[in-house]
């Protein structure tokens, strides 16, 4: 008994373990945040531009956005990879691949080798951006899941801000190291992430996936759950979670359904569409116009050279601070209210940005900085953190048997739209100028409508109880009822009055079901989570 207690004291358990894992796993999104910002500063630098023979808007857009091509490819494959080698293994491979790509970028000898390095880094980012949110959500208890996911996004923006300030300080170097050093730093972060991924425990839900259960390793999952709840193997909350996850996995296995994309689309179409649409609008809302090209935006408004990077750095600090309130608000206000309010402020600030550029008065440079800061702050407390919360990614709404595939499909949508925005933005900045920003403001309004009518609230809902939020348990009961009723009607086909009295209300329910579902979305979910006694 004393040996057990001593062993427990020697290792992290409970909330220290939970938060340590969360912070470390967030290095994956820190890495992507760093990569988002690092290109924004160096592409305007004189030595970078000279080395690449003063590239035009198309070449600049391609160098920035081609990373998303690689990320798209591996994010599609990450669902299968995550199920085969586990969350830990995928995290390790993603970090190693990203580091290799970063090294090629650092020591690039020209435009095409830079593209090769960006694509390879994209392969790593695709794996990391898919698997880190899954891992994060699967180790988090329902009452902390939102806050931990928001912490993950804050790490992403800290990475972005770090790269912007690195670009700024390196801009004082009068040679090619001014852009090679910022690129090399991402390799160092990748090595740390790869080494650390070998030390963290596997996700308890992953441990219960079929290939581990078949090998009799259920006790490994129970050990992880017990550690996350304080280290006591007989803790009632840990035991309850153990049984709930295990029962869910058994239910999925005994259903006889293949864990395929076709089955996921057929059975969970609404969930997949919600996750994909939210990823698309997160990009169309204009965030990467700023994240990838903020110095160019500020140059367009009148700031020149290093001053534009400095304004980007100041904006990034406020961006980081704006993500902090959501740590508390997400599990108190809920997701919908935050997303709706953020969409309104983002739309207004983007329209104002375009207006100030259009009138082009002496106050325009300062006014544009203020508008961009407000836009970033609104995104930072609303749509940004929900990259790790419902509904921007499906890791909280998809069932365990297809969770990795659902996340990979949603993340692939993110990268597809990410590439589109990153590729065309420099060209559109020259072609339509100030009109670019009200255009993205329009998409913010569209995202408001999408959330208002279609997104459910998932605050405090355990991952294994999402069927109730989407009404799928009710629909299964209704289908069973309709099937039984049809049998009864068939057996009483000789009684016209029976058939009329039974069929009428049923047909009316079928005709109004879509309208009732719409009004249920307006009211919010009627789901009440199971509470502990």
C-alpha positions in Angstrom: 0.0 0.0 0.0 2.8 2.4 0.9 4.5 1.5 -2.4 1.4 2.5 -4.3 1.2 5.8 -2.4 4.9 6.5 -3.0 4.5 5.8 -6.7 1.5 8.2 -6.9 3.5 10.9 -5.2 6.3 10.5 -7.7 4.1 11.1 -10.7 1.7 13.8 -11.6 -2.0 13.0 -11.0 -5.3 14.9 -11.0 -5.5 18.5 -12.1 -1.6 19.0 -12.2 -1.4 16.1 -14.7 -4.4 17.4 -16.7 -3.1 20.9 -17.0 0.5 19.7 -17.7 -0.7 17.6 -20.5 -2.9 20.4 -21.9 0.0 22.9 -21.8 2.4 20.5 -23.5 -0.1 19.3 -26.1 -0.8 23.0 -26.9 2.8 23.2 -28.1 1.3 21.7 -31.3 -1.0 24.7 -31.8 1.7 27.1 -30.6 3.8 25.7 -33.5 1.1 26.4 -36.0 0.5 29.8 -34.5 4.2 30.6 -34.9 4.1 29.5 -38.5 1.1 31.6 -39.2 2.8 34.8 -38.0 6.4 34.1 -39.1 5.7 34.5 -42.8 3.7 37.7 -42.3 6.7 39.6 -41.1 9.5 38.2 -43.3 7.7 38.5 -46.7 7.8 42.3 -46.4 11.5 42.4 -45.3 14.0 43.8 -47.8 16.5 40.9 -47.6 13.8 38.3 -48.1 12.4 40.2 -51.1 15.8 40.6 -52.6 16.8 37.0 -52.1 13.7 35.8 -53.9 14.0 38.4 -56.7 11.2 40.7 -55.5 8.3 38.3 -55.8 4.9 39.5 -57.0 1.6 39.0 -55.2 1.0 35.5 -56.8 4.4 34.2 -55.7 4.0 35.7 -52.2 0.5 34.1 -51.9 1.8 30.7 -53.0 4.8 30.7 -50.6 2.4 31.5 -47.7 -0.5 29.3 -48.7 1.2 26.2 -50.1 1.6 25.0 -46.5 -2.1 24.5 -46.4 -1.9 22.1 -49.4 0.2 19.7 -47.4 -1.9 20.2 -44.3 -5.1 19.4 -46.3 -3.6 16.1 -47.5 -2.5 14.8 -44.1 -5.6 16.1 -42.3 -7.7 13.8 -44.5 -5.4 10.9 -43.7 -5.0 11.8 -40.0 -8.3 10.2 -39.1 -7.1 6.8 -40.2 -3.6 7.3 -38.9 -5.0 8.4 -35.5 -7.0 5.2 -35.2 -4.1 3.0 -36.2 -1.1 4.3 -34.3 -3.0 6.3 -31.6 -3.0 9.9 -30.6 0.6 9.9 -29.1 2.1 8.3 -32.2 0.4 10.8 -34.6 1.6 13.7 -32.4 5.2 12.5 -32.6 5.2 11.9 -36.4 3.5 15.3 -37.0 6.2 17.1 -34.9 9.1 15.3 -36.7 7.7 16.0 -40.2 7.1 19.6 -39.4 10.7 19.9 -38.1 12.1 18.5 -41.4 10.0 21.0 -43.4 11.2 23.8 -41.2 14.8 22.9 -41.8 14.3 22.9 -45.6 12.7 26.4 -45.3 15.6 27.7 -43.1 18.3 26.5 -45.5 16.3 27.2 -48.7 18.3 27.9 -51.9 15.4 29.4 -53.9 11.7 29.7 -54.5 11.1 26.0 -55.3 13.0 24.6 -52.3 11.0 27.1 -50.1 7.8 25.6 -51.6 9.0 22.1 -50.9 9.8 23.0 -47.2 6.4 24.7 -46.8 4.5 21.6 -48.2 6.5 19.2 -45.9 5.8 21.4 -42.9 2.2 21.4 -44.0 2.1 17.6 -43.8 3.2 18.0 -40.1 0.7 20.8 -39.4 -2.1 18.7 -40.9 -1.4 15.9 -38.4 -0.9 18.2 -35.4 -4.0 20.3 -36.1 -6.2 17.2 -36.3 -4.8 15.2 -33.4 -4.1 17.8 -30.8 -7.7 18.9 -30.4 -8.9 15.3 -30.3 -6.3 14.5 -27.6 -7.2 17.6 -25.7 -10.9 17.0 -25.7 -10.5 13.3 -24.8 -8.5 13.9 -21.6 -10.7 16.8 -20.4 -13.6 16.5 -18.0 -16.9 18.1 -19.3 -16.8 20.9 -16.8 -13.2 21.9 -17.8 -13.2 21.0 -21.5 -14.2 24.4 -22.8 -11.7 26.3 -20.7 -8.9 23.9 -21.6 -9.7 24.2 -25.3 -9.6 28.0 -24.9 -6.2 27.6 -23.2 -5.1 25.7 -26.3 -6.2 28.6 -28.6 -4.4 31.1 -26.4 -1.2 29.1 -26.9 -1.8 29.3 -30.6 -2.0 33.1 -30.5 1.0 33.3 -28.1 2.8 31.4 -30.9 1.6 33.9 -33.5 2.6 36.8 -31.4 6.0 35.3 -30.6 6.7 34.9 -34.3 5.7 38.5 -35.1 8.0 40.0 -32.4 10.8 37.6 -33.6 10.3 39.0 -37.1 10.4 42.5 -35.7 13.6 42.2 -33.7 15.3 40.2 -36.5 14.4 42.9 -39.0 17.3 44.9 -37.4 19.8 42.3 -38.7 21.3 43.6 -42.0 21.6 40.3 -43.9 19.7 37.1 -44.8 19.7 35.9 -41.1 16.9 38.5 -40.6 14.5 35.9 -42.1 16.4 32.6 -41.7 16.5 32.9 -37.9 12.7 33.2 -37.5 12.3 30.1 -39.7 14.9 28.1 -37.7 13.2 28.7 -34.4 10.2 26.7 -35.5 12.5 23.7 -35.9 13.6 24.0 -32.3 10.0 24.0 -31.1 9.2 21.0 -33.3 12.1 19.0 -31.7 10.8 19.8 -28.2 7.3 18.7 -29.1 8.5 15.4 -30.7 10.6 14.6 -27.6 7.8 15.4 -25.2 5.2 13.5 -27.0 7.0 10.3 -26.0 6.4 11.1 -22.3 2.7 11.9 -22.2 0.0 9.2 -21.6 -2.3 7.9 -24.4 -5.8 9.3 -24.5 -8.1 7.1 -22.3 -10.8 7.0 -24.9 -8.2 6.0 -27.5 -7.1 3.1 -25.2 -10.6 1.8 -25.4 -10.8 1.8 -29.2 -11.3 -1.7 -30.6 -7.7 -2.7 -31.4 -6.7 -2.1 -27.8 -9.7 -3.8 -26.3 -9.0 -6.9 -28.5 -5.6 -7.0 -26.9 -7.0 -6.9 -23.4 -5.5 -3.5 -22.5 -8.6 -2.0 -20.8 -6.6 -1.6 -17.6 -4.3 0.9 -19.3 -7.3 3.1 -20.0 -8.5 2.8 -16.5 -5.1 3.8 -15.2 -5.0 7.0 -17.3 -8.6 7.9 -16.1 -7.6 7.3 -12.5 -4.5 9.5 -12.8 -6.6 12.3 -14.4 -9.0 12.1 -11.4 -6.3 12.1 -8.7 -4.6 8.7 -8.9 -7.1 6.6 -6.9 -8.2 3.6 -8.9 -11.3 3.2 -6.8 -12.4 6.9 -7.2 -16.2 6.7 -8.0 -16.1 9.5 -10.6 -13.2 7.7 -12.4 -15.0 4.4 -12.3 -18.2 5.9 -13.6 -16.3 7.5 -16.5 -14.5 4.2 -17.2 -17.7 2.3 -17.4 -19.4 5.0 -19.6 -16.6 5.1 -22.1 -16.2 1.3 -22.2 -20.0 0.8 -22.6 -20.0 3.3 -25.5 -17.1 1.5 -27.3 -18.8 -1.9 -26.8 -22.1 -0.4 -28.1 -20.3 0.9 -31.2 -18.6 -2.4 -31.8 -21.7 -4.5 -31.3 -23.7 -2.4 -33.7 -21.8 -4.1 -36.5 -21.3 -0.8 -38.4 -17.9 -0.2 -40.1 -16.0 2.8 -38.9 -16.0 4.4 -42.4 -16.5 7.8 -43.9 -19.6 6.5 -45.7 -21.2 5.3 -42.4 -20.3 8.6 -40.7 -21.9 10.7 -43.4 -25.0 8.5 -43.5 -25.6 8.5 -39.7 -24.1 11.8 -38.6 -24.6 14.0 -41.6 -25.8 17.0 -39.7 -22.9 17.0 -37.3 -20.4 16.7 -40.1 -22.0 19.6 -42.1 -22.0 21.8 -39.0 -18.4 21.2 -38.3 -17.3 21.7 -41.9 -19.4 24.9 -42.4 -18.0 26.4 -39.2 -14.5 25.7 -40.3 -15.2 27.3 -43.7 -16.7 30.4 -42.2 -13.9 30.7 -39.7 -11.6 31.4 -42.7 -14.1 33.4 -44.7 -14.6 35.7 -41.7 -11.2 37.1 -42.6 -8.9 36.1 -39.8 -6.1 34.9 -42.0 -6.2 38.1 -44.1 -4.8 39.6 -40.9 -2.8 36.7 -39.5 -0.9 36.0 -42.8 -0.8 39.6 -44.2 -1.1 42.1 -41.3 2.0 44.1 -42.3 0.7 44.3 -45.9 -2.7 45.5 -44.6 -0.9 48.2 -42.5 1.3 49.2 -45.4 -1.9 49.5 -47.5 -3.2 51.9 -44.9 0.0 54.0 -44.8 2.5 52.4 -42.4 5.8 51.7 -44.0 8.4 48.8 -43.5 9.4 48.1 -39.9 6.6 50.3 -38.6 4.0 48.0 -40.2 5.6 45.0 -38.4 5.6 46.9 -35.1 1.9 47.7 -35.5 1.4 43.9 -36.2 3.2 43.1 -32.9 1.1 45.5 -30.9 -2.0 44.0 -32.4 -0.8 40.5 -31.6 -0.4 41.3 -27.9 -4.0 42.6 -27.6 -5.0 39.5 -29.6 -3.5 37.3 -26.9 -5.1 39.2 -24.1 -8.5 39.0 -25.8 -8.4 35.2 -25.6 -8.2 35.1 -21.8 -11.8 36.1 -20.8 -13.1 33.1 -22.7 -11.4 30.7 -20.4 -14.0 31.6 -17.9 -16.9 32.7 -20.1 -17.1 29.5 -22.3 -18.3 27.3 -19.5 -20.6 30.0 -18.0 -22.1 31.8 -21.0 -22.0 28.9 -23.4 -20.8 28.7 -26.9 -23.6 30.3 -28.9 -23.8 33.7 -27.2 -20.0 34.2 -27.6 -20.0 33.2 -31.2 -23.0 35.5 -32.1 -21.5 38.5 -30.3 -18.1 38.0 -31.9 -19.6 37.8 -35.4 -21.4 41.2 -35.0 -18.2 43.0 -33.8 -16.1 41.4 -36.5 -18.4 42.4 -39.2 -18.6 46.0 -38.0 -14.8 46.4 -37.7 -14.1 44.9 -41.1 -16.6 47.3 -42.8 -15.0 50.2 -40.9 -11.6 49.1 -42.1 -12.7 49.2 -45.7 -14.4 52.6 -45.2 -11.3 54.3 -43.7 -9.1 52.9 -46.6 -11.7 54.2 -49.1 -11.8 57.8 -47.8 -8.0 57.8 -47.4 -7.5 60.7 -45.0 -4.6 61.6 -42.7 -6.3 59.7 -39.8 -6.6 56.5 -41.9 -3.3 54.7 -40.8 -4.2 55.0 -37.0 -7.9 54.3 -37.7 -7.1 51.1 -39.6 -4.9 49.9 -36.7 -7.7 50.5 -34.3 -10.2 48.6 -36.5 -7.9 45.7 -37.0 -7.2 45.5 -33.3 -10.9 45.4 -32.6 -11.5 42.7 -35.2 -8.7 40.5 -33.8 -9.9 41.0 -30.3 -13.4 40.0 -31.3 -12.2 36.9 -33.1 -9.9 36.2 -30.1 -12.7 35.9 -27.6 -15.3 34.3 -29.9 -14.6 32.3 -33.0 -10.9 31.8 -32.3 -11.2 29.7 -29.1 -13.9 27.6 -30.6 -11.3 26.0 -32.8 -11.1 23.8 -29.8 -14.7 23.9 -28.8 -18.1 23.1 -30.2 -19.0 23.6 -32.9 -15.9 24.6 -34.8 -14.4 21.1 -34.7 -16.3 17.8 -34.4 -14.1 16.3 -31.7 -16.8 17.2 -29.1 -19.8 16.2 -31.2 -18.7 13.1 -33.1 -19.0 9.7 -31.4 -15.8 7.9 -30.5 -16.0 5.3 -33.3 -15.8 8.0 -36.0 -14.3 10.9 -34.0 -10.9 10.9 -35.7 -12.4 10.7 -39.2 -14.9 13.5 -38.3 -12.1 15.7 -37.1 -10.0 15.0 -40.1 -12.8 15.8 -42.6 -13.6 19.1 -40.7 -9.9 20.0 -40.5 -9.4 19.3 -44.2 -12.2 21.8 -44.9 -10.4 24.3 -42.7 -7.2 23.9 -44.7 -8.9 24.0 -48.1 -10.5 27.4 -47.3 -7.3 28.5 -45.5 -5.4 27.9 -48.7 -7.9 29.7 -50.8 -7.9 32.8 -48.5 -4.1 32.7 -48.2 -3.5 32.4 -52.0 -5.9 35.0 -53.2 -5.5 37.7 -50.5 -2.4 39.4 -51.9 -4.0 39.5 -55.4 -7.3 40.8 -54.1 -5.5 43.5 -52.1 -4.2 44.8 -55.4 -7.3 44.2 -57.5 -10.2 45.3 -55.3 -8.3 47.1 -52.6 -10.5 48.4 -49.8 -13.5 46.3 -50.9 -11.8 43.2 -49.7 -12.6 44.0 -46.0 -16.4 44.6 -46.3 -16.5 41.4 -48.4 -15.2 39.4 -45.4 -17.6 41.4 -43.2 -20.4 40.0 -45.2 -19.3 36.5 -44.4 -19.2 37.4 -40.7 -23.0 38.2 -41.0 -23.5 34.9 -42.8 -21.8 33.1 -39.9 -24.1 34.9 -37.4 -27.1 33.5 -39.2 -25.6 30.0 -39.3 -24.9 30.0 -35.6 -28.3 31.5 -34.7 -30.4 29.0 -36.6 -28.4 25.8 -36.6 -25.7 25.5 -33.9 -26.7 23.6 -30.7 -25.3 24.5 -27.3 -22.9 21.9 -25.8 -21.8 23.5 -22.6 -21.1 20.9 -19.9 -22.2 17.9 -22.1 -20.0 14.8 -21.8 -18.7 13.5 -25.1 -20.6 10.2 -24.7 -24.0 12.1 -24.3 -23.8 14.1 -27.5 -26.5 11.9 -29.2 -29.1 13.5 -26.8 -28.0 17.1 -27.8 -28.6 16.3 -31.5 -31.8 14.5 -30.8 -30.5 11.2 -32.3 -31.7 9.1 -29.4 -35.2 10.6 -29.9 -35.1 10.0 -33.6 -34.2 6.4 -33.1 -37.1 6.0 -30.7 -39.4 7.7 -33.3 -38.2 5.4 -36.0 -38.9 2.4 -33.8 -42.3 3.8 -33.0 -43.1 4.4 -36.7 -42.0 0.9 -37.6 -44.2 -0.6 -34.9 -47.1 1.6 -35.9 -46.8 0.6 -39.5 -46.9 -3.1 -38.5 -50.1 -2.4 -36.5 -51.7 -0.5 -39.4 -50.9 -3.4 -41.7 -52.5 -5.9 -39.3 -55.6 -3.7 -39.1 -55.8 -2.8 -42.8 -59.4 -4.0 -42.8 -60.4 -1.2 -40.4 -60.4 2.1 -42.3 -61.2 4.2 -39.2 -58.2 2.7 -37.4 -55.9 3.5 -40.3 -57.2 7.1 -40.6 -57.0 7.9 -36.9 -53.5 6.5 -36.6 -52.0 7.9 -39.8 -53.2 11.4 -39.7 -51.2 12.7 -36.7 -48.2 10.8 -37.9 -48.2 12.5 -41.3 -48.7 15.9 -39.7 -45.7 15.3 -37.4 -43.5 14.3 -40.4 -44.5 17.4 -42.3 -43.7 19.8 -39.5 -40.6 18.0 -38.1 -38.2 20.3 -40.0 -40.0 23.4 -38.7 -40.0 22.1 -35.1 -36.3 21.3 -35.4 -35.7 24.9 -36.5 -37.5 26.4 -33.5 -35.7 24.0 -31.2 -32.4 25.5 -32.5 -33.7 29.0 -31.7 -34.6 28.0 -28.2 -31.4 26.2 -27.6 -31.0 22.5 -26.7 -33.4 21.0 -24.1 -30.6 18.6 -23.1 -29.8 18.4 -19.4 -26.5 16.6 -18.6 -26.6 13.8 -16.1 -25.6 15.2 -12.7 -23.6 13.4 -10.0 -25.4 12.7 -6.8 
